[in-house]
Protein backbone atom coordinates (compact mmCIF):
# COMPACT_ATOMS: atom_id res chain seq x y z
CA UNK A 1 0.00 0.00 0.00
CA UNK A 2 2.82 2.42 0.78
CA UNK A 3 4.47 1.85 -2.57
CA UNK A 4 1.18 2.29 -4.41
CA UNK A 5 0.48 5.46 -2.42
CA UNK A 6 3.93 6.81 -3.25
CA UNK A 7 3.39 6.17 -6.97
CA UNK A 8 -0.03 7.83 -6.90
CA UNK A 9 1.40 10.79 -4.95
CA UNK A 10 4.29 11.20 -7.38
CA UNK A 11 1.89 11.02 -10.32
CA UNK A 12 -0.42 13.65 -8.84
CA UNK A 13 2.55 15.93 -8.08
CA UNK A 14 3.75 15.56 -11.68
CA UNK A 15 0.28 16.32 -13.06
CA UNK A 16 -0.03 19.42 -10.85
CA UNK A 17 3.33 20.66 -12.13
CA UNK A 18 2.46 19.86 -15.76
CA UNK A 19 -1.10 21.11 -16.21
CA UNK A 20 -1.45 24.34 -18.17
CA UNK A 21 -3.93 26.09 -20.45
CA UNK A 22 -3.96 24.70 -23.98
CA UNK A 23 -3.31 21.08 -23.11
CA UNK A 24 -6.00 18.43 -23.28
CA UNK A 25 -7.19 16.01 -20.65
CA UNK A 26 -5.73 13.27 -22.89
CA UNK A 27 -2.34 14.99 -22.55
CA UNK A 28 -2.68 14.62 -18.77
CA UNK A 29 -3.55 10.95 -19.22
CA UNK A 30 -0.40 10.38 -21.29
CA UNK A 31 1.76 12.06 -18.64
CA UNK A 32 0.19 9.95 -15.89
CA UNK A 33 0.52 6.72 -17.86
CA UNK A 34 4.19 7.37 -18.54
CA UNK A 35 4.91 8.11 -14.86
CA UNK A 36 2.97 5.13 -13.52
CA UNK A 37 4.61 2.68 -15.92
CA UNK A 38 8.04 4.27 -15.40
CA UNK A 39 7.71 3.27 -11.76
CA UNK A 40 6.91 -0.31 -12.71
CA UNK A 41 3.20 -0.13 -11.92
CA UNK A 42 0.01 -0.55 -13.95
CA UNK A 43 -2.68 2.15 -14.13
CA UNK A 44 -5.65 1.08 -12.00
CA UNK A 45 -8.39 2.42 -14.27
CA UNK A 46 -6.96 1.23 -17.62
CA UNK A 47 -9.14 -1.59 -18.90
CA UNK A 48 -11.37 -1.75 -15.82
CA UNK A 49 -14.80 -2.60 -17.25
CA UNK A 50 -13.54 -1.28 -20.57
CA UNK A 51 -12.27 2.08 -19.25
CA UNK A 52 -9.93 3.44 -21.96
CA UNK A 53 -7.55 5.60 -19.91
CA UNK A 54 -5.00 5.55 -17.10
CA UNK A 55 -6.69 8.29 -15.07
CA UNK A 56 -10.11 9.86 -14.74
CA UNK A 57 -10.40 13.60 -15.40
CA UNK A 58 -13.31 15.89 -14.67
CA UNK A 59 -13.35 19.58 -15.54
CA UNK A 60 -15.41 22.29 -13.88
CA UNK A 61 -19.03 21.13 -13.48
CA UNK A 62 -18.30 17.49 -14.31
CA UNK A 63 -18.63 15.37 -11.19
CA UNK A 64 -16.20 12.42 -11.29
CA UNK A 65 -14.70 9.68 -13.45
CA UNK A 66 -14.62 11.56 -16.75
CA UNK A 67 -12.73 9.96 -19.63
CA UNK A 68 -9.70 11.99 -20.77
CA UNK A 69 -10.06 13.22 -24.32
CA UNK A 70 -9.76 16.19 -26.66
CA UNK A 71 -11.13 18.77 -24.22
CA UNK A 72 -8.71 21.70 -24.16
CA UNK A 73 -8.04 23.17 -20.73
CA UNK A 74 -8.40 26.92 -20.26
CA UNK A 75 -7.11 29.34 -17.66
CA UNK A 76 -9.34 29.12 -14.58
CA UNK A 77 -10.66 25.60 -15.25
CA UNK A 78 -11.00 23.39 -12.20
CA UNK A 79 -9.43 20.04 -13.07
CA UNK A 80 -10.07 16.97 -10.93
CA UNK A 81 -7.99 13.83 -11.41
CA UNK A 82 -8.40 10.29 -10.06
CA UNK A 83 -5.32 8.08 -10.28
C-alpha positions in Angstrom: 0.0 0.0 0.0 2.8 2.4 0.8 4.5 1.8 -2.6 1.2 2.3 -4.4 0.5 5.5 -2.4 3.9 6.8 -3.2 3.4 6.2 -7.0 0.0 7.8 -6.9 1.4 10.8 -5.0 4.3 11.2 -7.4 1.9 11.0 -10.3 -0.4 13.7 -8.8 2.6 15.9 -8.1 3.7 15.6 -11.7 0.3 16.3 -13.1 0.0 19.4 -10.9 3.3 20.7 -12.1 2.5 19.9 -15.8 -1.1 21.1 -16.2 -1.4 24.3 -18.2 -3.9 26.1 -20.4 -4.0 24.7 -24.0 -3.3 21.1 -23.1 -6.0 18.4 -23.3 -7.2 16.0 -20.7 -5.7 13.3 -22.9 -2.3 15.0 -22.5 -2.7 14.6 -18.8 -3.5 11.0 -19.2 -0.4 10.4 -21.3 1.8 12.1 -18.6 0.2 10.0 -15.9 0.5 6.7 -17.9 4.2 7.4 -18.5 4.9 8.1 -14.9 3.0 5.1 -13.5 4.6 2.7 -15.9 8.0 4.3 -15.4 7.7 3.3 -11.8 6.9 -0.3 -12.7 3.2 -0.1 -11.9 0.0 -0.5 -13.9 -2.7 2.1 -14.1 -5.6 1.1 -12.0 -8.4 2.4 -14.3 -7.0 1.2 -17.6 -9.1 -1.6 -18.9 -11.4 -1.7 -15.8 -14.8 -2.6 -17.2 -13.5 -1.3 -20.6 -12.3 2.1 -19.3 -9.9 3.4 -22.0 -7.5 5.6 -19.9 -5.0 5.6 -17.1 -6.7 8.3 -15.1 -10.1 9.9 -14.7 -10.4 13.6 -15.4 -13.3 15.9 -14.7 -13.3 19.6 -15.5 -15.4 22.3 -13.9 -19.0 21.1 -13.5 -18.3 17.5 -14.3 -18.6 15.4 -11.2 -16.2 12.4 -11.3 -14.7 9.7 -13.4 -14.6 11.6 -16.7 -12.7 10.0 -19.6 -9.7 12.0 -20.8 -10.1 13.2 -24.3 -9.8 16.2 -26.7 -11.1 18.8 -24.2 -8.7 21.7 -24.2 -8.0 23.2 -20.7 -8.4 26.9 -20.3 -7.1 29.3 -17.7 -9.3 29.1 -14.6 -10.7 25.6 -15.3 -11.0 23.4 -12.2 -9.4 20.0 -13.1 -10.1 17.0 -10.9 -8.0 13.8 -11.4 -8.4 10.3 -10.1 -5.3 8.1 -10.3 
